[in-house]
Structure formats: structure tokens, C-alpha cells
Amino acid sequence: MEEEGSSEIFTIPNVWSLTLSRVFDYCREHLEFRTRAAPADGDQSGGDAKAFDDGFAMANRIKNKSAEYVRKLLGIIKDYTTDEENEVREKNAWAFEGVDED
């Protein structure tokens, strides 16, 4: 199998190795799903590939969203008291920075 592209080495600044590893995993899995033979019944819906892609789409939908938004979207019942939630927000204020408005 011939590989396309350049053999030139380049750097990717500000990308954590774990993040890049996950991107590679996604690309590899996506390619494997797409290169499998179509189901015998002629179903072209994508099956496993669609489910795999939908998992990433959900991650994108909740990225930078408030806890309230995620709870509502996923049907999660709030089990913290107001005091407990305020304590968590104070201890982990960094996690609530840059959250999009709902």
C-alpha cells in the first residue's frame, strides 16, 4: 500500500500527546468502519460508524456548556444540594471558566 502525503517532519505546538493520540485513534477507527464491506442486506446507513461518530458529536455538543445545560440535555437529575454545588464551584472555579451561555 502506498502512502500519500509528505515525509516532511513538522511540529504541532500546544497539542498534548494524549489528545493527539485520541485523534489518531478516532481516525483509525473511522477508517476501519468506512472500509468494511457494506452489510449483506444492503443497508448503507453506516451502522457502527454512525454510532461511533455520534459519540464524538455528543462530546462536541456539551463542550464548554454549563452543568445545567448538560443535565437538561442528558436528562440527569441534580443530586447536589445548593450548598454542595456552590462548594464544588468554589473549589473548582477553573472548570467553570469560559463556559458558554446556555
Secondary structure, 3 states (H helix, E strand, C coil): CCCCCCCCCCCCCCCCHHHHHHHHHHHHHHHHHHHCCCCCCCCCCCHHHHHHHHHHHHHHHHCCCCHHHHHHHHCCCCCCCHHHHHHHHHHCHHHHCCCCCC
